[in-house]
Amino acid sequence: MLLLLLGIIVLHVAVLVLLFVATIVSQWIVGNGHATDLWQNCSTTSGNVQHCLSSSANEWLQSVQATMILSIIFSVLSLFLFFCQLFTLTKGGRFYITGIFQILAGKLDIIKKLGLSEVMKW
């Protein structure tokens, strides 16, 4: 049972790390002197000077940014509620609330991926 709880904790932490990396990582699309990520568009001139502009003008991209942040929030809440329920539930209790928050975080991540595919069409 202790091994199962340790596995669940490792899974929660791995999901959080992957969500943070996917949100923060730079250069999702890299081209000739041009790099685009979730937060800004950067271009490099011939003098190796990098000019970055905010990429939040597109409504689709703003919705992707919002769902990424909501996904991280729900995942952090899920981990916090897991620890709270771990120490307060009776033996054999179910972790319904933790599961619901983790499902919400996963659904928002799926919505984010669908939104990104729509942004890439533009």
TITOR-677478 format. One record per residue (C-alpha): x, y, z; residue number from 1. Coordinates in Angstrom, 2 decimals. Layout:
REM TITOR-677478
<pt><X>X</X><Y>Y</Y><Z>Z</Z><nr>NUM</nr></pt>
...
//
This chain:
REM TITOR-677478
<pt><X>0.00</X><Y>0.00</Y><Z>0.00</Z><nr>1</nr></pt>
<pt><X>2.87</X><Y>2.34</Y><Z>0.80</Z><nr>2</nr></pt>
<pt><X>4.39</X><Y>1.62</Y><Z>-2.61</Z><nr>3</nr></pt>
<pt><X>1.09</X><Y>2.52</Y><Z>-4.30</Z><nr>4</nr></pt>
<pt><X>0.90</X><Y>5.84</Y><Z>-2.43</Z><nr>5</nr></pt>
<pt><X>4.52</X><Y>6.60</Y><Z>-3.34</Z><nr>6</nr></pt>
<pt><X>3.73</X><Y>5.84</Y><Z>-6.99</Z><nr>7</nr></pt>
<pt><X>0.76</X><Y>8.21</Y><Z>-6.94</Z><nr>8</nr></pt>
<pt><X>2.87</X><Y>10.98</Y><Z>-5.40</Z><nr>9</nr></pt>
<pt><X>5.58</X><Y>10.45</Y><Z>-8.05</Z><nr>10</nr></pt>
<pt><X>2.89</X><Y>10.57</Y><Z>-10.77</Z><nr>11</nr></pt>
<pt><X>1.48</X><Y>13.84</Y><Z>-9.41</Z><nr>12</nr></pt>
<pt><X>4.91</X><Y>15.44</Y><Z>-9.26</Z><nr>13</nr></pt>
<pt><X>5.80</X><Y>14.19</Y><Z>-12.76</Z><nr>14</nr></pt>
<pt><X>2.60</X><Y>15.70</Y><Z>-14.17</Z><nr>15</nr></pt>
<pt><X>3.36</X><Y>19.03</Y><Z>-12.50</Z><nr>16</nr></pt>
<pt><X>6.91</X><Y>19.08</Y><Z>-13.84</Z><nr>17</nr></pt>
<pt><X>5.73</X><Y>18.27</Y><Z>-17.37</Z><nr>18</nr></pt>
<pt><X>3.04</X><Y>20.96</Y><Z>-17.22</Z><nr>19</nr></pt>
<pt><X>5.54</X><Y>23.57</Y><Z>-16.04</Z><nr>20</nr></pt>
<pt><X>8.04</X><Y>22.58</Y><Z>-18.73</Z><nr>21</nr></pt>
<pt><X>5.36</X><Y>22.66</Y><Z>-21.45</Z><nr>22</nr></pt>
<pt><X>4.27</X><Y>26.11</Y><Z>-20.30</Z><nr>23</nr></pt>
<pt><X>7.71</X><Y>27.65</Y><Z>-19.86</Z><nr>24</nr></pt>
<pt><X>9.75</X><Y>26.00</Y><Z>-22.63</Z><nr>25</nr></pt>
<pt><X>10.95</X><Y>28.32</Y><Z>-25.34</Z><nr>26</nr></pt>
<pt><X>10.90</X><Y>27.91</Y><Z>-29.09</Z><nr>27</nr></pt>
<pt><X>8.03</X><Y>25.61</Y><Z>-29.99</Z><nr>28</nr></pt>
<pt><X>8.43</X><Y>26.56</Y><Z>-33.64</Z><nr>29</nr></pt>
<pt><X>11.90</X><Y>27.42</Y><Z>-34.86</Z><nr>30</nr></pt>
<pt><X>12.65</X><Y>28.68</Y><Z>-38.35</Z><nr>31</nr></pt>
<pt><X>15.21</X><Y>30.81</Y><Z>-40.14</Z><nr>32</nr></pt>
<pt><X>15.96</X><Y>33.49</Y><Z>-37.58</Z><nr>33</nr></pt>
<pt><X>12.51</X><Y>33.11</Y><Z>-36.03</Z><nr>34</nr></pt>
<pt><X>11.32</X><Y>31.34</Y><Z>-32.85</Z><nr>35</nr></pt>
<pt><X>7.77</X><Y>31.18</Y><Z>-31.53</Z><nr>36</nr></pt>
<pt><X>6.49</X><Y>29.92</Y><Z>-28.21</Z><nr>37</nr></pt>
<pt><X>3.35</X><Y>30.26</Y><Z>-26.12</Z><nr>38</nr></pt>
<pt><X>4.21</X><Y>33.71</Y><Z>-24.80</Z><nr>39</nr></pt>
<pt><X>6.23</X><Y>35.56</Y><Z>-27.44</Z><nr>40</nr></pt>
<pt><X>7.47</X><Y>35.65</Y><Z>-31.02</Z><nr>41</nr></pt>
<pt><X>11.18</X><Y>36.33</Y><Z>-31.42</Z><nr>42</nr></pt>
<pt><X>13.17</X><Y>37.10</Y><Z>-34.53</Z><nr>43</nr></pt>
<pt><X>16.90</X><Y>37.52</Y><Z>-34.95</Z><nr>44</nr></pt>
<pt><X>18.30</X><Y>40.13</Y><Z>-37.29</Z><nr>45</nr></pt>
<pt><X>21.55</X><Y>39.88</Y><Z>-39.21</Z><nr>46</nr></pt>
<pt><X>23.45</X><Y>41.58</Y><Z>-36.37</Z><nr>47</nr></pt>
<pt><X>22.43</X><Y>38.82</Y><Z>-33.90</Z><nr>48</nr></pt>
<pt><X>20.00</X><Y>41.19</Y><Z>-32.20</Z><nr>49</nr></pt>
<pt><X>16.89</X><Y>39.42</Y><Z>-30.99</Z><nr>50</nr></pt>
<pt><X>13.56</X><Y>41.26</Y><Z>-31.14</Z><nr>51</nr></pt>
<pt><X>10.70</X><Y>39.71</Y><Z>-29.16</Z><nr>52</nr></pt>
<pt><X>7.04</X><Y>40.65</Y><Z>-29.36</Z><nr>53</nr></pt>
<pt><X>4.16</X><Y>39.41</Y><Z>-27.26</Z><nr>54</nr></pt>
<pt><X>2.16</X><Y>36.74</Y><Z>-29.03</Z><nr>55</nr></pt>
<pt><X>-1.07</X><Y>37.24</Y><Z>-27.09</Z><nr>56</nr></pt>
<pt><X>-2.92</X><Y>39.18</Y><Z>-29.80</Z><nr>57</nr></pt>
<pt><X>-4.63</X><Y>36.07</Y><Z>-31.13</Z><nr>58</nr></pt>
<pt><X>-7.79</X><Y>34.93</Y><Z>-29.25</Z><nr>59</nr></pt>
<pt><X>-6.95</X><Y>31.26</Y><Z>-29.81</Z><nr>60</nr></pt>
<pt><X>-3.52</X><Y>31.73</Y><Z>-28.29</Z><nr>61</nr></pt>
<pt><X>-4.97</X><Y>33.56</Y><Z>-25.31</Z><nr>62</nr></pt>
<pt><X>-7.33</X><Y>30.65</Y><Z>-24.68</Z><nr>63</nr></pt>
<pt><X>-4.40</X><Y>28.23</Y><Z>-24.88</Z><nr>64</nr></pt>
<pt><X>-2.47</X><Y>30.34</Y><Z>-22.37</Z><nr>65</nr></pt>
<pt><X>-5.47</X><Y>30.39</Y><Z>-20.01</Z><nr>66</nr></pt>
<pt><X>-6.03</X><Y>26.64</Y><Z>-20.21</Z><nr>67</nr></pt>
<pt><X>-2.33</X><Y>25.97</Y><Z>-19.54</Z><nr>68</nr></pt>
<pt><X>-2.44</X><Y>28.09</Y><Z>-16.40</Z><nr>69</nr></pt>
<pt><X>-5.74</X><Y>26.55</Y><Z>-15.27</Z><nr>70</nr></pt>
<pt><X>-4.33</X><Y>23.08</Y><Z>-15.88</Z><nr>71</nr></pt>
<pt><X>-1.35</X><Y>23.86</Y><Z>-13.65</Z><nr>72</nr></pt>
<pt><X>-3.63</X><Y>25.31</Y><Z>-10.95</Z><nr>73</nr></pt>
<pt><X>-5.91</X><Y>22.26</Y><Z>-10.95</Z><nr>74</nr></pt>
<pt><X>-2.93</X><Y>19.92</Y><Z>-10.87</Z><nr>75</nr></pt>
<pt><X>-1.39</X><Y>21.74</Y><Z>-7.88</Z><nr>76</nr></pt>
<pt><X>-4.78</X><Y>21.67</Y><Z>-6.13</Z><nr>77</nr></pt>
<pt><X>-5.05</X><Y>17.98</Y><Z>-6.86</Z><nr>78</nr></pt>
<pt><X>-1.67</X><Y>17.28</Y><Z>-5.24</Z><nr>79</nr></pt>
<pt><X>-2.55</X><Y>19.44</Y><Z>-2.23</Z><nr>80</nr></pt>
<pt><X>-5.94</X><Y>17.75</Y><Z>-1.81</Z><nr>81</nr></pt>
<pt><X>-4.29</X><Y>14.34</Y><Z>-2.16</Z><nr>82</nr></pt>
<pt><X>-2.07</X><Y>15.07</Y><Z>0.83</Z><nr>83</nr></pt>
<pt><X>-4.99</X><Y>16.52</Y><Z>2.81</Z><nr>84</nr></pt>
<pt><X>-7.17</X><Y>13.51</Y><Z>2.08</Z><nr>85</nr></pt>
<pt><X>-4.30</X><Y>11.11</Y><Z>2.75</Z><nr>86</nr></pt>
<pt><X>-4.08</X><Y>12.23</Y><Z>6.36</Z><nr>87</nr></pt>
<pt><X>-7.79</X><Y>12.91</Y><Z>7.03</Z><nr>88</nr></pt>
<pt><X>-9.67</X><Y>10.06</Y><Z>5.33</Z><nr>89</nr></pt>
<pt><X>-10.40</X><Y>6.85</Y><Z>7.17</Z><nr>90</nr></pt>
<pt><X>-8.78</X><Y>3.65</Y><Z>6.02</Z><nr>91</nr></pt>
<pt><X>-10.38</X><Y>2.54</Y><Z>2.76</Z><nr>92</nr></pt>
<pt><X>-11.65</X><Y>6.04</Y><Z>1.95</Z><nr>93</nr></pt>
<pt><X>-11.84</X><Y>7.16</Y><Z>-1.65</Z><nr>94</nr></pt>
<pt><X>-9.96</X><Y>10.05</Y><Z>-3.20</Z><nr>95</nr></pt>
<pt><X>-12.87</X><Y>11.38</Y><Z>-5.29</Z><nr>96</nr></pt>
<pt><X>-12.06</X><Y>15.07</Y><Z>-4.92</Z><nr>97</nr></pt>
<pt><X>-8.41</X><Y>14.54</Y><Z>-5.88</Z><nr>98</nr></pt>
<pt><X>-9.48</X><Y>12.50</Y><Z>-8.90</Z><nr>99</nr></pt>
<pt><X>-11.93</X><Y>15.15</Y><Z>-10.04</Z><nr>100</nr></pt>
<pt><X>-9.29</X><Y>17.89</Y><Z>-9.93</Z><nr>101</nr></pt>
<pt><X>-6.78</X><Y>15.68</Y><Z>-11.77</Z><nr>102</nr></pt>
<pt><X>-9.39</X><Y>14.90</Y><Z>-14.45</Z><nr>103</nr></pt>
<pt><X>-10.09</X><Y>18.64</Y><Z>-14.83</Z><nr>104</nr></pt>
<pt><X>-6.36</X><Y>19.30</Y><Z>-15.25</Z><nr>105</nr></pt>
<pt><X>-6.16</X><Y>16.58</Y><Z>-17.91</Z><nr>106</nr></pt>
<pt><X>-9.21</X><Y>17.88</Y><Z>-19.77</Z><nr>107</nr></pt>
<pt><X>-7.77</X><Y>21.40</Y><Z>-19.83</Z><nr>108</nr></pt>
<pt><X>-4.51</X><Y>20.00</Y><Z>-21.19</Z><nr>109</nr></pt>
<pt><X>-6.43</X><Y>18.26</Y><Z>-23.98</Z><nr>110</nr></pt>
<pt><X>-8.29</X><Y>21.50</Y><Z>-24.73</Z><nr>111</nr></pt>
<pt><X>-4.91</X><Y>23.27</Y><Z>-24.84</Z><nr>112</nr></pt>
<pt><X>-3.60</X><Y>20.80</Y><Z>-27.40</Z><nr>113</nr></pt>
<pt><X>-6.70</X><Y>21.26</Y><Z>-29.55</Z><nr>114</nr></pt>
<pt><X>-6.31</X><Y>25.03</Y><Z>-29.30</Z><nr>115</nr></pt>
<pt><X>-2.66</X><Y>24.84</Y><Z>-30.32</Z><nr>116</nr></pt>
<pt><X>-3.56</X><Y>22.80</Y><Z>-33.39</Z><nr>117</nr></pt>
<pt><X>-6.04</X><Y>25.54</Y><Z>-34.31</Z><nr>118</nr></pt>
<pt><X>-3.43</X><Y>28.26</Y><Z>-33.74</Z><nr>119</nr></pt>
<pt><X>-0.93</X><Y>26.46</Y><Z>-35.98</Z><nr>120</nr></pt>
<pt><X>-3.46</X><Y>26.54</Y><Z>-38.85</Z><nr>121</nr></pt>
<pt><X>-3.33</X><Y>30.35</Y><Z>-38.85</Z><nr>122</nr></pt>
//
